[in-house]
């Protein structure tokens, strides 16, 4: 039986956090993983500098509506992350 996961987390180009660190291990364990990147940053915000985009609530809704229109929005699990804040971060 296939278990499906919707993972709504951050994504970084360099490093392994959020969806980049969660998707592969889940796939190895046999889960079918659909990922929505809540942010896309150049690297983890623990570095001195980073650049990127943050997905708005409206943009998230548009993506989910696209999944619903194709009737592939039935998930066994939803995995979400949270933004880690560091001293001196914006």
Order of alpha helices (4+ residues) and beta strands (2+ residues): beta-alpha-beta-beta-alpha-beta
